[in-house]
Amino acid sequence: MALDTLKAVGLTGSIGGYQPTQTVDANAVVSQTPQAGAAVTSGTVVKLVLAQTPKATVPSLLGLSLNDAKIEVKQAGLKIHVGGRRVVWLFQAPGVVVSFYPAGTVITQSVQPDSEVDLGMVIRVVIGKAPRCDPDYTGACLDPNASDYDCLGGTGDGPRWTGVVRVVGFDRFRLDGDGNGYGCDG
């Protein structure tokens, strides 16, 4: 736009560089040579320095708690938005996202770490949450954080017990002793 204005009055514009600034919009004229109002002849070349939005480097937020992620993003001059929460599991199971990052931490971020972005950009994150019930079993809600389950009426020592359950994934509590897909059915 500035180049068109110069051309309209018989001058030639040239972009002489960019200067990081937060006070004017990106690509606005920050300075020029010769200065505005100086006496010049037709065809004079006016060098323009344009505003450049300051850049920030995106930190890696993966595996950080939301509070720690907020601190990292703020220190980088960026903003954060929680785009949701997803159930995460360390093993493949129906209806859950397999994640290397634990529940309660950032499991995805919208911009790759180490990317250069405009200062103030919003980084969207998804926070992992623990499943309420172990996704490897159906028919009863087994606590995924329990150290062990045993069958009701069996010889196990707990600390938790369950009735018949269907094993639909990894049988980490070893409830399906006969391998028929059902635990505590015998």
Phi, psi and omega in degrees: 000314178298322179297321178294321179296316179297317181298322182295336180255016174086018179248164178248132179258147179218134178276117184263002178147185181229147179230125177297134179204152176248359187266343178227164180292152178304140179072006172285154180286124178267319178205167179209155176227125356292161182296154176301138178091350179289147178284124180223161178263161179302137180092354179301141177270125178253119179272128182251140171250123184258152178288141177235130178296132179300149182255157177225152176262127182286124178281160173281123181255351185299129179087355179272150172294162180300319179299315178295322178296320178299319179296313180300315183294317179297316179298331179277354181082024182244179178235160182234145175223127177277114182274359178148180178229138180231143175293130179240153181212145181280349180237153177295128179205154181297136172078010179228160178265127176283129183220145174274352182254137186288161175304145181088003180235168177291126179251340173215153173223149189287336181236134181300140175304149179073005175286146175268124182225168177294140176304136179090358180298148179269126176257122179269136180231157172240133181259134178283144175229150182285145175291147176288323181236146178297120184289353180276355182226141173234162181099343174201152180267099178269131181295120182292345181263000180292146178284331181194153171231147172230166182280137175303135179078001180269192183261001182291163183252017176074209020276356178236154180228155178215161172271205182296133175225153174266133179267115183246005180207221181282127183271071185291339177269359177054051181269339182262076184295331183261000175071020182269006179093357179236138177258149177059034181256008185240000000 
